[in-house]
Amino acid sequence: MFEKILIANRGEIALRIHRACKEMGIATVAIHSTADADAMHVRLADESVCIGPAPAAQSYLNVPQIIAACEITGAEAVHPGYGFLSENARFAEIVADHGVTFIGPRPEHIRLMGDKIAAKQAVAQLGIPTVPGSEGAVGSDDDAASIAAAIGYPVLIKAAAGGGGRGMKVARRPEDLPLALTTARAEAKTAFADDSVYIEKYLERPRHIEVQVLADSFGKVLHLGERDCSLQRRNQKLWEEAPSPALNAAQREEIGHTVTSALSKLGYLGAGTVEFLFEDGQFYFIEMNTRLQVEHPVTEAITGIDIVREQIRIAAASPIELEQSDIVIAGNAIECRINAENPFSFQPSPGTITQFHAPGGLGVRFDSAMYTGYRVPPYYDSLAGKLIVHGRNRNECLMRLRRALDEIVVAGIETTIPLFQKLVRETDVLNGDYHIHWLEQYLAAHGA
């Protein structure tokens, strides 16, 4: 097992990884920008190294500085968390070239799944169902029009190198297609330096279902059930729950077996999440994330499995000690992403937290690096904390979530807490009757 791990991230996920390491008896190294000198993960880590100024390109994305921090501190492994360099295959290769273990999948699998077209083609060959669409990147507008006509409108234009909703546009009619293509290509070029796009059938009311997997170096691949991430705004998840209120036991078993079988054939290693759209009883692959997910705590809550701990053990060439039959789904869990944003305009709200109180009680977990006096910097993602609640059933979970949301105190900045206080009282949400477009429709109807 490793004696020292460098955490190549910041905020709540850096703190989450630090806690897993300390429970395993592993020393931690925090890296930070000048803007994060007083961050909680920096305060708690055994060692810390400043790797650059506030802009991420000069600090958290500065590979030479991160490698230098490994060499200075003698860190044996790097955990990338999520975001930043977590799905950068070249970074994983560079880390390994310097004799340090990258806690994550093999670079070839990161690279494969990072190319949305290649990923779709690869999983189709492995037996995972995909959304009807183009075979690869579309060429001319005329080619795109022919493909869209064959699929049937509405269609979705997506960036080949993309994610997070960028470079994604809907064309509901043939006359909408040219503008959708132009806009998607421009956004893809800006966000990913690659204007390649492809076309898929646009589903009207799908759920967003994802399957969490763990795979070790001895060929064992397990799934930890699914998460439902359908409450989204602009393709960004805000509310995640497990298990999904839309799936039955047979569907859960079917998609879990399909995913583990495919990733076993692929020779996958580490933690990963295979994401699907689900409509009318059918699953359609959309992408695979070759990293830890923001919403991993809901799976931990219903399975009792520490996913970060398992990532570290797998990277240290230890076998997964569980069998698939050992994975038992117990109760329900929901996560709300508490962002430093206006709850209805979603404008970022950096600033100093003048008062902070975390909720508590049975079944309540709050992952955050906030504290009274902490200044939320304007340079990074607005995620400030994650509220996770667990109950014996979904109704208990919802009531516990309502209570916990009313307990949180975050003063000095705006947060998305008021939005969740409304959502947890909405009939459709209480009934689990929602889809990936529901939240945007709700916000539009309520003037947000």
N, C-alpha and C positions, 0 to 999 in steps of 0.2 A: 504493500500500500504506500501511497505517497506520503511524504512527511511535510511538504509545503506546496500549496497551490496558489498561483496568482489569479486573481479575479479580474478579467479584462472587461469590466463593465462598471456601472454606477447605480445609484438609487436603490429602490427596493429590491431589485433582483440581485444586486451585489451583496446586499445584506442577507438575502435568502440563502445564497450560496455560502456565505461566511458561516451562517448558523449550522448548515449541514456539515461543513468541514470541522467546526469545533466539536460537534457531537461525535465525529469520527476520530477525534484526536489529531487532526491535521492543522498545521499552522497556516495562516492566511497572509497574503500580500494584497493590499489594495492599491490600485493605481487611481490617479485622479488628476483632473485639470485644476488650474488655479481657481476656477469658480467653485470647485467642490472640495476645497481644503478643509471645510468644517462639516463635511457630509458624515452621516452616521456610520457608514461602512468604513470610512477612513478612521474614525475615532475608535472603532471596535477591532479593527484588524491588528494582527501582530506586528506587521510592518506596512508602511505606505511609501509610495513613490510618486512624486509629481511628474507627469509626463508631458506637460505643455500647457499653453493658454486655453482659454475657454472654448473657442470653436472646436467642434468635434474633429474636424479634419486635421487639426494640429495636436490633438490629444488622444481621444478614444479611438480614432481611426489611424493613428500614427504608428504603423507597424514597427519601424526601427526602434522607436522609444519603448514600445511594449517588450520587444525582445531584449533590449538593454536592461529593462527592469527585471526581467527573468534572470539575466546573467548577474546583475548586481546582488540580487537577493537569494540566488540559488534555488529558485522555484523549479520544481520538477514537472509541473503540469500547469496548463492554462485552462480555466473555465471561461468561455466567452459569454455565458448568459444568453440573452436574446437581443436582437437589434445589433447595431454597430457591426462587428466582424464575425458574428456568430454563424453566418451562412456564406462566408467568404472562403472558398476552397483554397485560394492561393495563400491566405493567412494560415490555414491549417497545415499546408505544406511547409511554409517557412518555419512555423513553430517546430514541426518534426525535424526539419533540416538542422535545427540548432539543438537537437537532443532533448527537446522538451515534449511532453505528451499533450496533445490537443484533446480535450475532453469533449468529444463529439464524434460524428460519423466520419467515415473515410472521405478524403477529398473528392474522389471520383463520384461518390454518391451526392455530396453537396453540390458539385458542379452539374451533375445530371438533373437533379430536382430543381436547381436554380434556373434551368432553361425550361420554361413552361411547355413549349412544344415538344422538346425531347422527352420531358417527363411524362407527358400524356401518351406519347407513342410507346414509351418503355412500359408503363403500367398496363396499357392495353394488351401488350404481348404477354404480360404476367397474369392476365385474367381479371384485372380490375376494370369495372365498367366505366366508360367515359361519356361525357356530353357529346352529342352529335355535333360535328364541326369540321373545319378545314384540316387537311392532313398535316399542314405545317403553316409557316408564315405565308400570308397572302401577298401576291405581287401587285399587279395593277388594279385600279378600281374596277375595271371590267371583269377581271378574274374574281374579285371579291363579290361583285354583283351576281355572278353565276353561282358561286358557292352559297351565298345567302338565299338565292331563289331555290336552290336545291334543298337546303335545310328547312326553309320556311321562316317567315318573319313572325315575331321579332327576333333579332339576332344581337349578340353581344360581341363587341370588338374589344380584344384584350391585348395588352403588351406582352410580348413573348418573354421578355426579361423581367417582367414586373411582379407586382404584389401590392398589397395595401390599398387597392382600389385606384391606383394611379395608372393612367393609360387605359381606362376602361370606359366604354361608351355604348349606349343602347341605340339601335336603329329599329324603329317599329314598322317602318314602311320603306320601300325602295328609294323614295326621294330623300329619306333621312340618311342614307348610307354614306354619300360622299363627305358630308360634314362630319359624321361620326368617325370615319376613317382618318380624315385630316386632323381632327382634334386629338384622337387617341395616339396617332403617330407623333404629333408634336409633344404631347405630355410624356410619352414613352422616351422620346429623345432627351427631353429635359431631365427626367427622373433617373433614367438608366443608361444614357448615352447609347441607346439602341432603339431605333424607331420601328423595329419589326413588330407586326401585330398578327393575330390570328382571329378566326371567327368561330363562335359557338352558338348553339341554340339558346335563346334567352328563355328561362323558365319563369313563369309568372308568380308563383307562390311557393317556392321551395324553402325547405329548412336547410340550415347550414349544420351539417353533422360531421364531427371529426373523431378519428379513432387514435387513441394514444398507444404507442408500441414501445417495447424495450427489446433489444436484441444483443446477445453477448457474442464473444469471439469463439464460442463452442457450438454455434449453430442454433441456439435456442432463441425463439422469437415468441414473445407473449403480447397480448393486447390487454389493456386495462379498462376496457369498456369505451363508451363514447361520451362526447360532450356536445351539447347543443348550443351553438353560438349564433343563433338566428337574429337576435336583437342587435342590429347594426345601424350605423349612420355612415353613409358614404363608404360602405364596405369596411368600416372600422368597427370591430366588436366592442360592445359596451357592457353586455350582460351575458354570462355564460352559465350553463347549468349541466349537471350530470346526475342521473342518466337523463336522456332526452324524453320529454313527455310525449313525443310523437312516435317513438319506436316501441314495438313489443319485443318479447324475449326471443322469438324466432328471428326477427330482423336483426336484433343485436348480435345474436350468435352467427348469423349468416355473414354480416359485414366484417365481424371480427375475424372469422375464419378466412375470409377472402383476403383480408389485409395481411394477416400473419403468413399465410401460404405464399403470397406474392413476395413479401420482403425476405422470406426464407430463401426463395429462389434467387433473389437479388444479392444475397449475402450481406444484407444490411447490418450495421453495427451501431449500437447506442440507442438513445431515445429519439423518437420521431413521431410526427403526427400526420396522418393521411386525411385530407379534407374532402368532403363530398357535398354536393347538393342532393337533397332528398325530396322527391315529389311523387305522389301517387304510388307509393310503395317501391320506388326505384331509386337506387343510388347512382350518382354520376360523379366521378373523380374530378376535382378541380385543381388540387395541388398537394404537394407534400412539403412540410416544414421539417428540415433536418436539424432541429435544435429544440431546446426547451421552449414551451409555449408560455405566454403570459398567464393563461388560464389553467396551468397545470395543477394549482391547489385544489380545484374542485374534484379532480380525479384522486388526488391524495386523500381528500376527505372521505370519499365513498369506498376507497380500497384499503386505506391505512398504509399505503406504500409511499415511501419518501423517494420521489423520482430523481431528485438531485443526488441523493446518496447512491442510487442505482447507477446513475450516469458515471459517478466517480469510480465505483467498483468495477463497472464494465471497462472503463478506460484503463484501469489497473490490471486488466486481464483476469479478473475474478469472474466466476460463473454466476449467472442468476440462480439463486437458491430456490426460487419458487417454480411451481408447475402451473399450467393454465388452470387446472382444477382448483388451485389454491386461491385464485383471484375471485373474491366474493364481493359483489356490489351491495353495500349496506347503506340504505337510506338515500337521501337526496342532498345535493349541495348546489349552491348558487354563488357566483362571484359577480360583484359590481366593480367596474373600474372607476376609481375616484380620480378624475383628472383635474388639474389646475386650470379650469376653463369656466367661462360663463355657462350655466347649465342649459341654456336654450339657444344662445347665439353661437356657443362653442368657441368663442374668442379666447385665446390663451390669457391666463391671469397669473403671471409671475409676481413675486413679491415676498415680503417677510411674514411668516406665520406668527401672529401675535398671541394666539391661544390654540392649544391642541389637546384633545382628549380622545383616546381610542375607545371604541366599544369593547365590551367584554362579556363574560358569562358563558354558560355551556354551549358548545357548538359554534363559537364565534372566533374567527381568526382575522387579524388585520395585518397585512403585509405592507409596510410602509417605512420609509426612511425619514418621515417628517418628525419634527419636534418643535416645541415652542421656541421661537427665536431663529428657526431655520429659514434661510432665504431660498425660495424656489427660483432657480436661475432661468433666464429666458432663452437659453441656448439649446435646450434639449427637448425630448418628448415631454408632453404635459402630464404623463401618468404620475400621480403623486401617491397613490396607495390602492390597495385592493382589499375589499371587504368580502370575506368568504364565510358563509354560514352553512351548517350541516344539521339536518334533522332526520328523525326516523322515517318521515315521509315528506312528500312535497308540501303539504299544507303546513306542517310544523316548521318546515324550512322557511316558507314564505312569511309566516308570523314572526319567526325569529329574525328574519331579515328586516322586516318592518320595524321591529323593536331596536335592532342594532343601528339602523340608519338614523333613527331618532336620537340615539345616544351620541353619535359622533359630533365633536366640536372641532371645526377648523376655521379660525378667524384670521383676518388679514388678507386673505385671497378668496377669490370665487372658486367654487368647485361644482362638480356635477351631482353632488348629493341631493339637491332639491329635485332633480329630474328623477332619480331613483325612488325618492319618496313618493312621487306621483305614480311611477310605473308599478310599484309594488301594490298599488291599490286599484289598478286598471283590471277590468273584468277579463279581457282577452289574455292578459299576462297571468292572472290568477288561474285561468283555465288552461294555460299552456297552449293557447290557440293563436299562434303568431308565426310569421315567416320572415324572410330576410328583408322584405320591403315594408314590413309593418311599422317599424319605428319611424322611418322617414315619412310615411303617410300620417302617422300620429302627430309628429312634430309639425307637419304642414297644416293639419287640421286645427292645431292648437296655437297657430301663429308663431311657431318657433322656427 
